[in-house]
Amino acid sequence: MATTLQYTVTGMTCSHCESAVRQEVEALDGVQGVEVSAASGTLRLTAEDPERVSDDAVIAAVDEAGYEAVRAS
């Protein structure tokens, strides 16, 4: 069963930022879909199995794109 996870991302200012984050997160195993908004500073992803997509992996992927993320509560 697919699950949606949400994160707050800081430092994004434009569509290029959104694209960089999207590309890194989409490459994670188990991620089905990614929505990124620089305007709201959010990242929402759909995971086919949330056990396969760890917060650490998502945060590391966002870091690789050059930004910081925390899991939204």
Biopython code that builds the backbone (N, CA, C, O; Angstrom):
import numpy as np
from Bio.PDB.StructureBuilder import StructureBuilder

atoms = [
    (1, "MET", "N", (0.840, -1.189, 0.000)),
    (1, "MET", "CA", (0.000, 0.000, 0.000)),
    (1, "MET", "C", (0.879, 1.244, 0.000)),
    (1, "MET", "O", (1.771, 1.376, 0.838)),
    (2, "ALA", "N", (0.634, 2.145, -0.926)),
    (2, "ALA", "CA", (1.436, 3.352, -1.060)),
    (2, "ALA", "C", (1.159, 4.318, 0.088)),
    (2, "ALA", "O", (0.034, 4.430, 0.576)),
    (3, "THR", "N", (2.212, 5.009, 0.500)),
    (3, "THR", "CA", (2.134, 5.969, 1.590)),
    (3, "THR", "C", (2.765, 7.278, 1.136)),
    (3, "THR", "O", (3.752, 7.272, 0.400)),
    (4, "THR", "N", (2.198, 8.402, 1.574)),
    (4, "THR", "CA", (2.756, 9.715, 1.274)),
    (4, "THR", "C", (3.551, 10.210, 2.473)),
    (4, "THR", "O", (3.068, 10.188, 3.605)),
    (5, "LEU", "N", (4.768, 10.656, 2.214)),
    (5, "LEU", "CA", (5.640, 11.221, 3.244)),
    (5, "LEU", "C", (5.900, 12.672, 2.885)),
    (5, "LEU", "O", (6.034, 13.011, 1.709)),
    (6, "GLN", "N", (5.974, 13.538, 3.901)),
    (6, "GLN", "CA", (6.185, 14.964, 3.637)),
    (6, "GLN", "C", (7.385, 15.476, 4.422)),
    (6, "GLN", "O", (7.614, 15.092, 5.569)),
    (7, "TYR", "N", (8.145, 16.354, 3.770)),
    (7, "TYR", "CA", (9.341, 16.949, 4.360)),
    (7, "TYR", "C", (9.330, 18.452, 4.119)),
    (7, "TYR", "O", (8.745, 18.936, 3.150)),
    (8, "THR", "N", (9.983, 19.178, 5.009)),
    (8, "THR", "CA", (10.195, 20.609, 4.834)),
    (8, "THR", "C", (11.621, 20.782, 4.328)),
    (8, "THR", "O", (12.570, 20.273, 4.924)),
    (9, "VAL", "N", (11.760, 21.508, 3.218)),
    (9, "VAL", "CA", (13.064, 21.706, 2.596)),
    (9, "VAL", "C", (13.401, 23.192, 2.640)),
    (9, "VAL", "O", (12.589, 24.028, 2.245)),
    (10, "THR", "N", (14.597, 23.518, 3.118)),
    (10, "THR", "CA", (15.019, 24.919, 3.182)),
    (10, "THR", "C", (16.065, 25.204, 2.114)),
    (10, "THR", "O", (16.880, 24.347, 1.771)),
    (11, "GLY", "N", (16.022, 26.426, 1.598)),
    (11, "GLY", "CA", (17.014, 26.882, 0.639)),
    (11, "GLY", "C", (16.551, 26.904, -0.804)),
    (11, "GLY", "O", (17.237, 27.475, -1.652)),
    (12, "MET", "N", (15.410, 26.302, -1.114)),
    (12, "MET", "CA", (14.928, 26.307, -2.500)),
    (12, "MET", "C", (14.313, 27.664, -2.837)),
    (12, "MET", "O", (13.578, 28.244, -2.038)),
    (13, "THR", "N", (14.628, 28.163, -4.048)),
    (13, "THR", "CA", (14.094, 29.460, -4.444)),
    (13, "THR", "C", (13.456, 29.479, -5.823)),
    (13, "THR", "O", (12.790, 30.451, -6.179)),
    (14, "CYS", "N", (13.651, 28.404, -6.618)),
    (14, "CYS", "CA", (13.177, 28.438, -8.004)),
    (14, "CYS", "C", (12.890, 27.040, -8.542)),
    (14, "CYS", "O", (13.054, 26.040, -7.843)),
    (15, "SER", "N", (12.464, 26.998, -9.782)),
    (15, "SER", "CA", (12.136, 25.711, -10.395)),
    (15, "SER", "C", (13.381, 24.840, -10.588)),
    (15, "SER", "O", (13.281, 23.614, -10.581)),
    (16, "HIS", "N", (14.529, 25.449, -10.757)),
    (16, "HIS", "CA", (15.768, 24.673, -10.867)),
    (16, "HIS", "C", (16.035, 23.937, -9.555)),
    (16, "HIS", "O", (16.453, 22.780, -9.558)),
    (17, "CYS", "N", (15.793, 24.610, -8.448)),
    (17, "CYS", "CA", (15.945, 23.987, -7.122)),
    (17, "CYS", "C", (14.997, 22.791, -7.005)),
    (17, "CYS", "O", (15.392, 21.709, -6.569)),
    (18, "GLU", "N", (13.756, 23.004, -7.396)),
    (18, "GLU", "CA", (12.758, 21.934, -7.340)),
    (18, "GLU", "C", (13.207, 20.737, -8.170)),
    (18, "GLU", "O", (13.088, 19.591, -7.736)),
    (19, "SER", "N", (13.720, 21.008, -9.359)),
    (19, "SER", "CA", (14.163, 19.948, -10.251)),
    (19, "SER", "C", (15.329, 19.160, -9.664)),
    (19, "SER", "O", (15.371, 17.934, -9.777)),
    (20, "ALA", "N", (16.266, 19.851, -9.044)),
    (20, "ALA", "CA", (17.425, 19.181, -8.443)),
    (20, "ALA", "C", (16.987, 18.245, -7.326)),
    (20, "ALA", "O", (17.460, 17.112, -7.241)),
    (21, "VAL", "N", (16.086, 18.714, -6.470)),
    (21, "VAL", "CA", (15.585, 17.887, -5.369)),
    (21, "VAL", "C", (14.792, 16.713, -5.931)),
    (21, "VAL", "O", (14.986, 15.574, -5.506)),
    (22, "ARG", "N", (13.908, 16.979, -6.872)),
    (22, "ARG", "CA", (13.079, 15.923, -7.467)),
    (22, "ARG", "C", (13.953, 14.821, -8.064)),
    (22, "ARG", "O", (13.692, 13.637, -7.850)),
    (23, "GLN", "N", (14.971, 15.200, -8.797)),
    (23, "GLN", "CA", (15.840, 14.225, -9.464)),
    (23, "GLN", "C", (16.527, 13.317, -8.448)),
    (23, "GLN", "O", (16.577, 12.103, -8.645)),
    (24, "GLU", "N", (17.051, 13.878, -7.377)),
    (24, "GLU", "CA", (17.746, 13.071, -6.366)),
    (24, "GLU", "C", (16.791, 12.134, -5.633)),
    (24, "GLU", "O", (17.117, 10.970, -5.399)),
    (25, "VAL", "N", (15.614, 12.638, -5.270)),
    (25, "VAL", "CA", (14.668, 11.828, -4.498)),
    (25, "VAL", "C", (14.040, 10.740, -5.369)),
    (25, "VAL", "O", (13.818, 9.623, -4.903)),
    (26, "GLU", "N", (13.754, 11.064, -6.628)),
    (26, "GLU", "CA", (13.170, 10.060, -7.532)),
    (26, "GLU", "C", (14.103, 8.866, -7.740)),
    (26, "GLU", "O", (13.647, 7.767, -8.056)),
    (27, "ALA", "N", (15.393, 9.081, -7.565)),
    (27, "ALA", "CA", (16.371, 8.009, -7.771)),
    (27, "ALA", "C", (16.390, 6.997, -6.625)),
    (27, "ALA", "O", (16.990, 5.930, -6.755)),
    (28, "LEU", "N", (15.741, 7.318, -5.510)),
    (28, "LEU", "CA", (15.718, 6.404, -4.365)),
    (28, "LEU", "C", (14.846, 5.187, -4.666)),
    (28, "LEU", "O", (13.772, 5.304, -5.256)),
    (29, "ASP", "N", (15.324, 4.032, -4.253)),
    (29, "ASP", "CA", (14.577, 2.794, -4.432)),
    (29, "ASP", "C", (13.288, 2.843, -3.621)),
    (29, "ASP", "O", (13.307, 3.150, -2.429)),
    (30, "GLY", "N", (12.182, 2.543, -4.269)),
    (30, "GLY", "CA", (10.892, 2.496, -3.589)),
    (30, "GLY", "C", (10.046, 3.742, -3.732)),
    (30, "GLY", "O", (8.878, 3.742, -3.343)),
    (31, "VAL", "N", (10.617, 4.816, -4.289)),
    (31, "VAL", "CA", (9.861, 6.059, -4.465)),
    (31, "VAL", "C", (9.073, 5.974, -5.770)),
    (31, "VAL", "O", (9.630, 5.670, -6.825)),
    (32, "GLN", "N", (7.771, 6.247, -5.685)),
    (32, "GLN", "CA", (6.902, 6.196, -6.865)),
    (32, "GLN", "C", (6.633, 7.562, -7.466)),
    (32, "GLN", "O", (6.541, 7.686, -8.687)),
    (33, "GLY", "N", (6.505, 8.582, -6.645)),
    (33, "GLY", "CA", (6.194, 9.916, -7.141)),
    (33, "GLY", "C", (6.742, 10.973, -6.211)),
    (33, "GLY", "O", (6.866, 10.755, -5.006)),
    (34, "VAL", "N", (7.073, 12.132, -6.784)),
    (34, "VAL", "CA", (7.664, 13.223, -6.006)),
    (34, "VAL", "C", (7.026, 14.541, -6.418)),
    (34, "VAL", "O", (6.894, 14.826, -7.609)),
    (35, "GLU", "N", (6.630, 15.342, -5.438)),
    (35, "GLU", "CA", (6.146, 16.705, -5.667)),
    (35, "GLU", "C", (7.010, 17.635, -4.836)),
    (35, "GLU", "O", (7.179, 17.426, -3.634)),
    (36, "VAL", "N", (7.558, 18.662, -5.475)),
    (36, "VAL", "CA", (8.431, 19.610, -4.792)),
    (36, "VAL", "C", (7.919, 21.017, -5.054)),
    (36, "VAL", "O", (7.566, 21.352, -6.184)),
    (37, "SER", "N", (7.877, 21.847, -4.006)),
    (37, "SER", "CA", (7.460, 23.240, -4.159)),
    (37, "SER", "C", (8.457, 24.159, -3.466)),
    (37, "SER", "O", (8.614, 24.113, -2.246)),
    (38, "ALA", "N", (9.127, 24.988, -4.252)),
    (38, "ALA", "CA", (10.034, 25.974, -3.674)),
    (38, "ALA", "C", (9.248, 27.042, -2.930)),
    (38, "ALA", "O", (9.705, 27.558, -1.910)),
    (39, "ALA", "N", (8.066, 27.374, -3.440)),
    (39, "ALA", "CA", (7.243, 28.421, -2.825)),
    (39, "ALA", "C", (6.849, 28.068, -1.395)),
    (39, "ALA", "O", (6.879, 28.923, -0.511)),
    (40, "SER", "N", (6.482, 26.813, -1.170)),
    (40, "SER", "CA", (6.066, 26.409, 0.182)),
    (40, "SER", "C", (7.167, 25.683, 0.940)),
    (40, "SER", "O", (7.024, 25.406, 2.131)),
    (41, "GLY", "N", (8.271, 25.372, 0.252)),
    (41, "GLY", "CA", (9.371, 24.669, 0.903)),
    (41, "GLY", "C", (9.010, 23.249, 1.292)),
    (41, "GLY", "O", (9.422, 22.760, 2.345)),
    (42, "THR", "N", (8.235, 22.584, 0.436)),
    (42, "THR", "CA", (7.800, 21.236, 0.773)),
    (42, "THR", "C", (8.243, 20.210, -0.261)),
    (42, "THR", "O", (8.437, 20.509, -1.439)),
    (43, "LEU", "N", (8.391, 19.002, 0.232)),
    (43, "LEU", "CA", (8.666, 17.830, -0.581)),
    (43, "LEU", "C", (7.688, 16.763, -0.131)),
    (43, "LEU", "O", (7.648, 16.396, 1.044)),
    (44, "ARG", "N", (6.896, 16.266, -1.077)),
    (44, "ARG", "CA", (5.973, 15.158, -0.788)),
    (44, "ARG", "C", (6.351, 14.019, -1.717)),
    (44, "ARG", "O", (6.525, 14.210, -2.920)),
    (45, "LEU", "N", (6.474, 12.840, -1.144)),
    (45, "LEU", "CA", (6.788, 11.696, -1.978)),
    (45, "LEU", "C", (5.848, 10.549, -1.664)),
    (45, "LEU", "O", (5.363, 10.404, -0.542)),
    (46, "THR", "N", (5.606, 9.750, -2.666)),
    (46, "THR", "CA", (4.788, 8.556, -2.513)),
    (46, "THR", "C", (5.726, 7.363, -2.563)),
    (46, "THR", "O", (6.514, 7.210, -3.496)),
    (47, "ALA", "N", (5.628, 6.525, -1.543)),
    (47, "ALA", "CA", (6.471, 5.334, -1.448)),
    (47, "ALA", "C", (5.591, 4.098, -1.525)),
    (47, "ALA", "O", (4.591, 3.997, -0.815)),
    (48, "GLU", "N", (5.963, 3.160, -2.385)),
    (48, "GLU", "CA", (5.188, 1.925, -2.512)),
    (48, "GLU", "C", (5.235, 1.126, -1.216)),
    (48, "GLU", "O", (4.265, 0.461, -0.853)),
    (49, "ASP", "N", (6.360, 1.195, -0.528)),
    (49, "ASP", "CA", (6.536, 0.514, 0.758)),
    (49, "ASP", "C", (7.349, 1.437, 1.653)),
    (49, "ASP", "O", (8.562, 1.542, 1.475)),
    (50, "PRO", "N", (6.719, 2.109, 2.610)),
    (50, "PRO", "CA", (7.431, 3.085, 3.433)),
    (50, "PRO", "C", (8.604, 2.486, 4.216)),
    (50, "PRO", "O", (9.494, 3.219, 4.646)),
    (51, "GLU", "N", (8.612, 1.179, 4.402)),
    (51, "GLU", "CA", (9.721, 0.521, 5.094)),
    (51, "GLU", "C", (11.006, 0.594, 4.257)),
    (51, "GLU", "O", (12.106, 0.526, 4.804)),
    (52, "ARG", "N", (10.867, 0.732, 2.942)),
    (52, "ARG", "CA", (12.027, 0.761, 2.047)),
    (52, "ARG", "C", (12.591, 2.159, 1.847)),
    (52, "ARG", "O", (13.700, 2.311, 1.334)),
    (53, "VAL", "N", (11.840, 3.183, 2.247)),
    (53, "VAL", "CA", (12.272, 4.567, 2.056)),
    (53, "VAL", "C", (12.469, 5.201, 3.433)),
    (53, "VAL", "O", (11.506, 5.591, 4.092)),
    (54, "SER", "N", (13.721, 5.297, 3.853)),
    (54, "SER", "CA", (13.995, 5.837, 5.190)),
    (54, "SER", "C", (14.118, 7.356, 5.148)),
    (54, "SER", "O", (14.465, 7.939, 4.121)),
    (55, "ASP", "N", (13.828, 7.979, 6.281)),
    (55, "ASP", "CA", (14.007, 9.426, 6.391)),
    (55, "ASP", "C", (15.457, 9.802, 6.102)),
    (55, "ASP", "O", (15.727, 10.796, 5.428)),
    (56, "ASP", "N", (16.387, 8.997, 6.618)),
    (56, "ASP", "CA", (17.810, 9.288, 6.403)),
    (56, "ASP", "C", (18.158, 9.309, 4.923)),
    (56, "ASP", "O", (18.928, 10.161, 4.479)),
    (57, "ALA", "N", (17.592, 8.373, 4.150)),
    (57, "ALA", "CA", (17.875, 8.319, 2.711)),
    (57, "ALA", "C", (17.307, 9.541, 1.998)),
    (57, "ALA", "O", (17.959, 10.111, 1.123)),
    (58, "VAL", "N", (16.092, 9.943, 2.368)),
    (58, "VAL", "CA", (15.471, 11.112, 1.743)),
    (58, "VAL", "C", (16.255, 12.373, 2.089)),
    (58, "VAL", "O", (16.538, 13.194, 1.216)),
    (59, "ILE", "N", (16.600, 12.522, 3.348)),
    (59, "ILE", "CA", (17.358, 13.702, 3.792)),
    (59, "ILE", "C", (18.724, 13.752, 3.116)),
    (59, "ILE", "O", (19.183, 14.829, 2.735)),
    (60, "ALA", "N", (19.378, 12.602, 2.963)),
    (60, "ALA", "CA", (20.675, 12.545, 2.278)),
    (60, "ALA", "C", (20.524, 12.912, 0.799)),
    (60, "ALA", "O", (21.390, 13.586, 0.241)),
    (61, "ALA", "N", (19.441, 12.479, 0.164)),
    (61, "ALA", "CA", (19.204, 12.817, -1.242)),
    (61, "ALA", "C", (18.993, 14.320, -1.405)),
    (61, "ALA", "O", (19.515, 14.922, -2.343)),
    (62, "VAL", "N", (18.237, 14.921, -0.506)),
    (62, "VAL", "CA", (18.015, 16.370, -0.557)),
    (62, "VAL", "C", (19.335, 17.100, -0.319)),
    (62, "VAL", "O", (19.616, 18.107, -0.969)),
    (63, "ASP", "N", (20.142, 16.595, 0.611)),
    (63, "ASP", "CA", (21.457, 17.175, 0.889)),
    (63, "ASP", "C", (22.343, 17.102, -0.361)),
    (63, "ASP", "O", (23.064, 18.050, -0.672)),
    (64, "GLU", "N", (22.286, 15.986, -1.062)),
    (64, "GLU", "CA", (23.057, 15.812, -2.293)),
    (64, "GLU", "C", (22.676, 16.863, -3.330)),
    (64, "GLU", "O", (23.514, 17.300, -4.119)),
    (65, "ALA", "N", (21.404, 17.268, -3.323)),
    (65, "ALA", "CA", (20.933, 18.311, -4.246)),
    (65, "ALA", "C", (21.341, 19.700, -3.777)),
    (65, "ALA", "O", (21.208, 20.667, -4.527)),
    (66, "GLY", "N", (21.840, 19.813, -2.540)),
    (66, "GLY", "CA", (22.321, 21.097, -2.046)),
    (66, "GLY", "C", (21.388, 21.807, -1.078)),
    (66, "GLY", "O", (21.523, 23.010, -0.858)),
    (67, "TYR", "N", (20.440, 21.072, -0.495)),
    (67, "TYR", "CA", (19.446, 21.690, 0.383)),
    (67, "TYR", "C", (19.325, 20.881, 1.673)),
    (67, "TYR", "O", (19.899, 19.799, 1.798)),
    (68, "GLU", "N", (18.578, 21.415, 2.619)),
    (68, "GLU", "CA", (18.351, 20.713, 3.887)),
    (68, "GLU", "C", (16.894, 20.354, 4.028)),
    (68, "GLU", "O", (16.010, 21.114, 3.632)),
    (69, "ALA", "N", (16.646, 19.171, 4.604)),
    (69, "ALA", "CA", (15.274, 18.714, 4.776)),
    (69, "ALA", "C", (15.087, 18.114, 6.170)),
    (69, "ALA", "O", (16.016, 17.567, 6.765)),
    (70, "VAL", "N", (13.864, 18.234, 6.666)),
    (70, "VAL", "CA", (13.438, 17.556, 7.892)),
    (70, "VAL", "C", (12.054, 16.991, 7.646)),
    (70, "VAL", "O", (11.266, 17.551, 6.884)),
    (71, "ARG", "N", (11.771, 15.892, 8.289)),
    (71, "ARG", "CA", (10.446, 15.263, 8.150)),
    (71, "ARG", "C", (9.401, 16.179, 8.779)),
    (71, "ARG", "O", (9.565, 16.623, 9.915)),
    (72, "ALA", "N", (8.337, 16.458, 8.050)),
    (72, "ALA", "CA", (7.250, 17.289, 8.565)),
    (72, "ALA", "C", (6.387, 16.426, 9.484)),
    (72, "ALA", "O", (6.124, 15.259, 9.193)),
    (73, "SER", "N", (5.960, 17.007, 10.575)),
    (73, "SER", "CA", (5.151, 16.230, 11.524)),
    (73, "SER", "C", (3.701, 16.256, 11.174)),
    (73, "SER", "O", (2.887, 15.652, 11.872)),
]
sb = StructureBuilder()
sb.init_structure("model")
sb.init_model(0)
sb.init_chain("A")
sb.init_seg("    ")
for serial, (resi, resn, name, xyz) in enumerate(atoms, 1):
    if name == "N":
        sb.init_residue(resn, " ", resi, " ")
    sb.init_atom(name, np.array(xyz, "f"), 0.0, 1.0, " ", f" {name:<3s}", serial, name[0])
structure = sb.get_structure()
